[in-house]
Amino acid sequence: MEVHHHAHTARKKWTHYFWEFLMLFLAVFAGFLAENQREHYIENQRAKALAKNLYKEIYADSIAVQQKIDIRYKKEEACAYFIKYVKDSSLTDLSSEFYPAYTWAFLQSAQLLFEPNDGILNQLRNSGELRYFKSSELQSAIGMLSVQIANVRSRNEKEYSYIEMNLRPFSIRHYDFN
């Protein structure tokens, strides 16, 4: 568009200005639509990447928790053996299985505590990217997962406290370190 008029040029009709306005309007509107499409595409890509990482995190946790459960079963067996042995046997002549059972029952504790991974989960919650998942059921399940992780951590704190307050002092008092 011209900023000023020259005396030697003919004056333009109003339809010329109307078409210029329409062209500018359409160009800006098309730019808006393209930006909106691009934003939706990026959000969908980000949602897919976050979902994939969340799946990997949960999958790794499921493997780790199964390993911890297996270790807990081993500890329970050792505790049962230890209790039965103490009730029914002489404690002066100990069997070869006594010290491994005692060790598993009272000393092996760090391997029992499951520490869940929640890095991607925290990222989803804290950054507001949870909105990328359109399913309300999925959002609800992720919220419940957060609650369960908090419960696991609370349980870990209680178990660790019990270990430090009861099992360690008992072991120091009664374990024959020779």
C-alpha positions in Angstrom: 0.0 0.0 0.0 1.1 3.5 -0.6 1.7 5.8 2.2 1.0 9.0 0.4 -0.6 10.0 -2.9 1.2 11.4 -5.8 -0.6 14.0 -7.8 0.3 12.4 -11.1 -1.2 9.0 -10.3 -4.9 8.1 -10.6 -6.9 7.5 -7.4 -7.7 3.9 -6.6 -11.3 2.6 -6.2 -12.6 1.4 -2.8 -12.8 -2.1 -4.3 -9.0 -2.2 -4.6 -8.7 -1.4 -0.9 -11.3 -4.0 -0.1 -9.3 -6.7 -2.0 -6.1 -5.7 -0.3 -7.8 -6.0 3.1 -9.2 -9.3 2.2 -5.9 -10.7 1.0 -4.1 -9.5 4.2 -6.9 -11.0 6.4 -6.7 -14.3 4.6 -2.9 -14.4 4.9 -3.0 -13.8 8.6 -5.9 -16.2 9.1 -4.0 -18.9 7.1 -0.9 -18.3 9.3 -3.1 -18.7 12.4 -4.5 -22.0 11.1 -1.0 -23.3 10.2 0.3 -22.4 13.6 -2.6 -24.1 15.3 -2.1 -27.3 13.3 1.6 -27.2 14.1 0.9 -26.8 17.8 -1.5 -29.8 17.8 1.0 -31.9 15.9 3.8 -31.0 18.4 1.5 -31.8 21.4 0.5 -35.1 19.9 4.2 -36.0 19.4 5.1 -34.9 22.9 2.2 -37.0 24.3 3.4 -40.0 22.4 6.9 -39.6 23.7 5.7 -39.0 27.3 3.4 -42.1 27.1 6.3 -44.2 25.8 8.6 -43.0 28.6 5.9 -43.5 31.2 5.4 -47.0 30.0 9.1 -47.8 30.2 9.2 -46.4 33.7 6.3 -48.4 34.9 7.6 -51.5 33.1 11.0 -51.2 34.8 9.2 -50.7 38.2 7.1 -53.8 37.6 10.3 -55.9 37.1 11.9 -54.4 40.1 8.9 -54.9 42.4 8.7 -58.6 41.3 12.4 -59.0 42.2 11.7 -57.4 45.6 8.8 -59.7 46.2 11.0 -62.7 45.4 13.6 -61.5 47.9 10.8 -61.0 50.5 9.7 -64.6 50.0 13.2 -65.7 50.6 13.3 -63.6 53.8 10.0 -65.0 55.0 11.3 -68.5 54.5 14.5 -67.6 56.5 12.4 -66.1 59.2 10.1 -69.2 59.4 13.2 -71.4 59.6 14.8 -69.2 62.3 11.7 -69.2 64.4 11.2 -73.0 64.1 14.9 -73.6 64.9 14.9 -71.3 68.0 11.8 -73.0 69.3 12.8 -76.6 68.7 16.6 -76.8 68.9 19.6 -76.4 71.1 21.2 -73.0 70.6 24.6 -74.4 71.7 25.2 -76.5 68.6 24.0 -74.5 65.6 23.3 -76.1 62.2 25.0 -74.8 59.1 21.7 -73.3 57.9 21.3 -71.2 61.1 23.6 -68.3 60.3 22.3 -67.8 56.7 18.7 -67.9 58.0 19.7 -65.4 60.8 21.4 -63.2 58.3 18.4 -63.1 56.0 15.9 -62.7 58.8 17.7 -59.9 60.6 20.5 -58.4 58.5 19.5 -58.4 54.9 17.1 -55.5 54.7 18.3 -53.0 52.2 17.4 -55.3 49.3 13.8 -55.5 50.4 12.8 -51.9 50.0 11.3 -51.1 46.6 12.0 -47.5 45.5 9.6 -46.7 42.6 10.7 -44.5 39.7 8.4 -41.5 39.2 10.5 -39.0 37.2 8.2 -39.0 34.2 5.1 -39.1 36.4 6.4 -36.0 38.3 7.1 -34.3 35.0 3.6 -35.0 33.8 2.0 -33.6 36.9 4.3 -30.6 37.5 4.5 -29.3 34.0 0.8 -29.7 33.2 1.6 -32.1 30.4 -0.9 -34.6 31.8 -3.5 -32.7 29.8 -2.0 -34.3 26.6 -3.7 -37.5 27.6 -7.3 -37.1 26.6 -8.6 -40.2 28.4 -10.1 -39.3 31.8 -9.6 -42.9 32.8 -5.9 -42.7 32.1 -5.6 -39.4 34.0 -7.4 -41.0 36.9 -5.1 -44.1 36.8 -2.1 -41.9 36.8 -3.4 -40.0 39.8 -4.0 -43.3 41.6 -0.5 -44.4 40.7 0.9 -41.3 42.4 -1.1 -42.1 45.5 0.2 -45.7 45.5 3.8 -44.5 45.1 3.4 -42.2 48.1 2.0 -45.2 50.0 5.0 -47.4 49.0 7.4 -44.6 50.2 5.5 -44.3 53.5 5.8 -48.0 54.0 9.5 -47.9 53.2 10.0 -45.3 55.8 8.2 -47.4 58.4 10.1 -50.5 57.5 13.4 -48.7 57.6 12.6 -47.2 61.0 11.7 -50.6 62.3 14.9 -52.1 61.0 17.0 -49.3 62.5 15.1 -49.2 65.9 14.7 -53.0 66.4 16.5 -55.4 64.1 19.9 -53.7 64.1 20.1 -53.4 67.9 19.0 -57.0 68.2 21.6 -58.2 65.8 24.4 -56.2 67.5 23.4 -57.8 70.8 22.9 -61.4 69.7 24.8 -62.1 66.5 28.1 -64.0 66.9 30.3 -62.0 64.5 33.1 -64.6 64.9 
